Each structure stands twice: as structure tokens, then as C-alpha cells.
Amino acid sequence: MALSISVGFVVDDAVVVIENIVRHMEEGASPFEASLKGAGEIGFTIVSITLSLIAVFIPLFLMGGYVGLLLREFAITVSVSLVLSLVISLTLTPMMCSRLPQAGEQGAWMDLPVVRTRL
């Protein structure tokens, strides 16, 4: 259960960083400049969100009794995955955003085919 919740946190942090980087790329910045600027702007927000989420799981980690024994592994797994998500969102995600789209293809990599359905 903790791993399934953690996947959502990892994806959420990465999406927030990618959206900010893409916004800078759409304004005309190169992928490298957009990655530096976007990660720098959103870094404090990602750190504060991660620390507040970890603070939520601290009481579960410190809980005693049988329930505490059951929830301790859950709290540790989610807290470690949140820290890993923070590191990945502020290091690996901006690096990949700066390297994957080439400088001349700023908008081309976002032009994915859209499937339209009738309602």
C-alpha cells in the first residue's frame, strides 16, 4: 500500500517541475536555461511540500503498540520515497528536460497526436 501511494507522490513532484520548465520553454528559453530557471523557481515549493508530507507520517512512526508495529513500515516506506522523490524532482527531472528536447525542436516534442472522441 505504501508503494502505491508513493508512486503518486513521485509523479506529482516530477509533473510540477516539468510544467514549470515547459512554461519557460514556451516563453522562448532554451531547454537548458528553462531547466535551470524552472527548477530554481519551484525548488523551495517542492522541498516545503515534501517536508510537510513527511511531518504527517512522523506520528505513525512514533506510535506504540501493535498498531504502531503495523504502521511503522508504512510510515518509513512513504517517508523514504518522499525524500527520493524530492531528490529526483530537483536533479534528474530538470537534467532530462534539458537534454531530451533539442534546441531547434522546442515545440516539436510536445506535438503528440490527440485522439478525439465523440460524446
Sequence and secondary structure as in RCSB ss.txt:
>XXXX:A:sequence
MALSISVGFVVDDAVVVIENIVRHMEEGASPFEASLKGAGEIGFTIVSITLSLIAVFIPLFLMGGYVGLLLREFA
ITVSVSLVLSLVISLTLTPMMCSRLPQAGEQGAWMDLPVVRTRL
>XXXX:A:secstr
 HHHHHHHHHHHHHHHHHHHHHHHHHTT  HHHHHHHHHHHHHHHHHHHHHHHHHHHHHHHH  HHHHHHHHHHH
HHHHHHHHHHHHIIIIIHHHHHHHSS GGGTTGGG         
